[in-house]
Amino acid sequence: MTTLTYEVVEHDGGWAYRADGTYSETFRSHDEAAAAAKRAAGEQRLGGETTGIVYEDEKGKWHEEIADGGDRPETKVED
């Protein structure tokens, strides 16, 4: 199973969390960013409905797949 890590980091004059190279919005304090990271990590673990998806890859090729709504990653938050 995949593990997705949310890191609380200084960013853009405040604090944010980063997951898979992407930053959240900026928060005024470390505690606010950590709380937001914990919420996001919890939501990421929630399953959903199995459904069809269509997406374009980095080479411009389109793909159609079935996304298993129960296939959720493990998550963790690092300060």
Residue, then its C-alpha position, 0 to 999 in steps of 0.5 A: m500500500t502507498t503511504l502519502t506523507y504530509e510535511v509541515v514546512e515554512h513557506d511563503g512567509g508563514w507555514a504550510y503543508r506539502a504532500d507529494g511536492t504540492y504546497s497547501e495554502t499558507f497559514r499564520s502559524h505552525d499549529e494551524a498548518a499542522a492541524a490542516a495537514k492532519r485534517a487533509a491526511g484524514e480525508q485522504r484515507l476516506g473511501g469513496e465510490t468506484t467510478g470511471i475516470v479519464y485523465e491526460d498524462e504528461k505526454g498528452k495521451w488520454h487514459e480511461e480507467i476504473a478508480d476503486g473507491g476503496d483503494r486509499p493510501e496510508t497517510k502520516v503527518e511530519d512536523 
